[in-house]
Amino acid sequence: MASFNKVILIGNLTRDPELRTIPNGTSVCRFSLAVSRQSRNADGSSREEVVFIEVDAFAKQAEIIARHLTKGSPILVEGRLKLDQWESQTGEKRSKILVIAESFQFLSSQRRQDGGGMDYASSDGGNRRDARPRGHGGGGKRYSEDIVEDGVGGDEEIPF
């Protein structure tokens, strides 16, 4: 059976990114996005539905996000869904779905003097350890950190 796990989100950070280092020395940045959708009720009135989504970015990508973004910053994130499971201190089983960022694009040019957006993109299917800028679309740069599947971004529990 074929499967496909890809998410594309545009939203604003709900808090400043949290940068941590896991035991193997890899940087991990966790942030939360508010993603909204406008719709109409049966009576024709407008309503807004907001979803809050946790996102993890790794390595160089994590460091760039933590350095350049703050609460309220707009961002486009491409990634995959991951189920996080753990046991609480009281022994209860817990779980949540989050997004593992594979690439992102800064949507605000306020932090760049050249006026262009910044992005990170992947070209090799998810196996690089380094992030590198590359030209993309309308002159912006796209940033991607391909997740290494040796525990980082895999099934290892993130300690926060």
N, C-alpha and C positions, 0 to 999 in steps of 0.2 A: 504494500500500500504506500502510495506517495504521500509525502507531507511537506509542509512549507511553513516556516516560522519567521516572519518578517513584519516589523512594525515601523511605521513612519509617523512621527508626532511633531507638531508645532505647538509650542506653549511658552509660558513664562515661568521662571524659577520661583517657587514659593518661599524659599529661604536661601541663604548663602550656601554654596556647595561645601561639603565636609570632605576634606582630604585626609586619608589615612594610609599607612603602609602596613601591608600584611606580612606575616613572618618570613616569606621568601623574598622580601624586599620590593615587591611590586606596589606601586601607588594605586590606590583605589579612591575614586571620587564618587560620593553618593549625593544626589540632589533630587528634588521633587519638582515635577512640572504640573502646572494647572493648565488643562486643555479644555476648551469650552466649545459648545455646540449650540447654535440658535435653532429654535423650532417654534411651531405654532400649536397652541392648544386647540381643542375641538371648537371652542368659541371664537377662535381667530386671534386671541391675544398671544403676544410673543413671550417666550420663556427661554432662559439660558440654562443649560445643563453643564456643570463643571465637574470634571474628573481629575483627581489628583493621582499622579503616577510616580513611583520611585524609579530612579534610573541609576545604574552603576556604570562608570567608565573606568578604564584601566590604563596603567603605565603612562606614557607621554600624554596621551589624550586626557587622562585624569588631571594631570598637572596643568595643562593648558586651560581646561574648564575652570579649575579652582583659581587660577591666576587672573582670568579675564572676566568671569561672570559673577554677578551678585544677585541678590533677591530682586525679582522683577525683570531680569534680563530675558529677552526673547531668544529662543533657540529652536532649531530643527534637529531632531535626533532620528537616526535610522538604527534599528537594532533588532533584537530577538527577545521573545518572552522567556522568562525563567521562573520556575517555581522554587522559592526558598522555603525550606522546611527546617524546623529546629524544635528543641524542647525547652520550655521555659524553666525558670528556677524552681517553680512549684511542680514540675513534672508534666505540665500540660503540653500536648503537641500543638504547635503553631505552624502556620504557613501563610505565604503571600506571594502574589505574582509581581514581578518587577521586570524592567527592561534592561538588558545588557546592551550598552551603546556600541555599535560597530562603526558608525560615522556620525558626524554632526556638522552643523553649519551655524555660525553666529549670524543672527538676523539683524542685529543693530551694528551700525558702523561707528558708533560714538567712540569706541575704544581704539579705532584704527585711524591713523593720520591720512592714509591714502584713500579713505572713503569707501573702500571695498569691504564686503563681508569676508569672513574667514570660514573655511570649511576644512574638514578632514575626510578623506575618502580612501577606500580600499580598492586594490586592483588584483589581489591574489587570493581571494576567497577565505581570508581569515586566519592566516598562519604567520604573519609578520610580528616581530616584537617591537619594531620602531614605527613611529608615526611620521609621515612626511607630507609637507604641503604639495598640492598639485593644482594646476589651473582647472577651473570648473565653470561651465556655463558663462554667466555674464561678468567674468573677470574676477570673481571671488575665488577664494581658495577653500578646498574641501579637506577636512581632516578626518582621518580614520585610524583607529588602533585595532588591528586585527587581534582578536583574543587568542591567546595561546592556551591550548586545552590541557596543560599540565597542572591543573588545579586552579589556575587563575580564570575566573569567569565560568568555571565548570561547576562541579558539585561541591567544592570546598565552601564551608560556611564563612561568610564575611563577618568579621568580628565587630560589628556595630549595628 
